[in-house]
């Protein structure tokens, strides 16, 4: 059975020196596909670059709730453009994170809605983080 790692932050510096070997070991363990979720514009760009480099890697682009403070209105346009890439399969890592509570809840909700709207327009699934302590379906 071929497995999919749907949440592989392969852009982390930990993988800079041995990513080829890491992916080879994963393939040997029947993990054949990887989704690299971006958490801001820069890591979304890195996720796309990895997807272009490796046939088994796909990207998800988005702004994580803990990275909202770094984002601006232009970033939503950039995410929409990124979502047109053929190897972008989802919008995310997005969601609501009330556990760490580092961004105002109203701001998190606004950014989440904007990214969901992109996901709907671009027919991409959301790659979400919904904290168990919040009621996300109000």
N, C-alpha and C positions, 0 to 999 in steps of 0.2 A: 504494500500500500504506500502510495506517495503522500507525504505530509506537506503541509504548508505552514511556514512560520509567518503568521499574520502581523507580527509586531517585533520587527528586528531593527534596532537602531544601529545599523551597520556603519553609520557615519561617525560613531563615537571614536575618539582618538585611540581607544584600546585596540581597535582593529587596523590602525594605519600600517602596521608592519607585517601583518599576517592574514589579511582578509581572504586572499586566495586559498590559503590553507584552511581557514575557518569554514569557508563555503564547501571546500572539498570534503572535510570531515562531516559536515551536515548532510551532504549528498550521500556519503557512505552510510549514513544513518537513516536513509530514505526521506530526508527533508529535501524536497526538490524545487520548491518555490518559496520566495521570500517577499514580504511586503515591508518596505521601509517607510515608516510614518514620519513625516516632517513635523516639527513642533513650532516652527517659525519660518520666515521667508528664507533665511540662509540654510537651515537644515532641510527645508523642502527642496531647495535648489540642489543640495548635496544628494538627497534621495533620488532625484531625477538623474543626476550624473551617474550614480551607482547603477540605476536601472538601465541606462544607456550602455554601461560598461559590461554588465553581466546579463546574459539572456534569461537567467532564472530569477532575476530581481525585478520587482515592480515597485512603484512609488505611490505614496499617499501624501497629499500636500495639505497643510493647514497650520493653524495657530493654536497651540495648546493653551489652556486657561492660565497656566503659570507664566506664559510668555506674552500675555495680552499687553502688558505695560510697554513693551517694545514695539507694538504694532500701531499702524496708522491707517487712515482711510485708503491710501494708495495700495496698501498690502492686499486688500480684497480684490482689486483689479488684477494684481500680480498673481494671486491664487487662481483666479478665473483663467488667466492666460496659461499658467502652469497646468491646469486641469485639462487643457486641450492636447497635452502630450500623449501619444499613444500608449505609453507605459505607466501613465497615472491611472490607478484603478479605484481610488477613493479620495475623499476629502477628510483630512485628519492628520494629525491627532487633535481632535477637537472635543469640546464638551464643557461640562461644568465641574469645577473642583472646589467644593465647599469645605473639604477636609483641611487643606492648608490655608484656605481663605486669604490668599495673597492679592486677589483682585476683587473689587466690589462686585457683589452678586449681580447687580443690574448691568454692569459692564460685561460680565461674563455672559449673561443671557443675550445681550445685544450682539456680541461677537459670535456667539453660538448660532443665533438665528441667521446672521449674514452668511455664515459658512454653510448652513443647511440649505439656504436659498441657492448658493452656488452648486451644491451637490445635486439639488433638484434640477436646476437649469442644465447642468452638464451630464445628468444621468450617471452620477457617481455615488457610490454608497458612502455614508459617513463612517469614519473610523473614530469611534467615540470613547470618551472617558466620562462616565456618569457616576459621580460619587454616590455611594450607597446611602449617605446621610442626607441627601437632598431629594426633594420631590421634583423631578425633572419634567413631569408631564402635566403641569398646571396649565 
